Amino acid sequence: MNHTMRSLIRLLLVSSFILHPSSFLRADGGTVRLSEQNGKYRITVFTAPTVLRAGPVDISVLVQQADTGEPASDVQVSIAVERRGSTDVALRHRATTEAATNKLYYAANFDLPEPGWYSVEVFIDGPLGEAEVHFEMEAADALPPWLAMLPWVGWPVLAIVLFGIHQLLVRRRSR
């Protein structure tokens, strides 16, 4: 493989990471914020996107039986998010498997209205009893609207640049 082809392949790989950074993806899992045993449950809480910002946030919970590590079934999971030092921003949602892509998780989506520190409480109620865990997370400023839209609007530029590189390579080869 010649140097030009290697450079083109590197360009494609780098551009794919630029246009699809993991912080834009929404899915179950993400960053582990907490994993601890409480009562007869092992509770692991994930948040996405990786860099939390004011705006949409996915909080997913994996509930396992503490003694076996098997996923706990028939549990009710609810999540409360409150802005530290302010009772004006208090959100509570029931986390469900229907809201989760991976059906082993219980997920709920929140819209954090402003940046700052948030206190998160996860409540579990199931056949093995009740459990509750707490943690805090910080949300940064929301992305400017133009930057949030950049991956969706900017991809045609990449296609044009790649077409231009292709044309240069074809012309160079035909000489």
Secondary structure as GFF3:
##gff-version 3
##sequence-region A 1 175
A	DSSP	alpha_helix	3	19	.	.	.	ID=ss1
A	DSSP	three_ten_helix	22	24	.	.	.	ID=ss2
A	DSSP	beta_strand	31	38	.	.	.	ID=ss3
A	DSSP	beta_strand	41	48	.	.	.	ID=ss4
A	DSSP	beta_strand	55	65	.	.	.	ID=ss5
A	DSSP	beta_strand	76	83	.	.	.	ID=ss6
A	DSSP	beta_strand	90	95	.	.	.	ID=ss7
A	DSSP	beta_strand	105	112	.	.	.	ID=ss8
A	DSSP	beta_strand	116	126	.	.	.	ID=ss9
A	DSSP	beta_strand	129	139	.	.	.	ID=ss10
A	DSSP	alpha_helix	145	174	.	.	.	ID=ss11
###
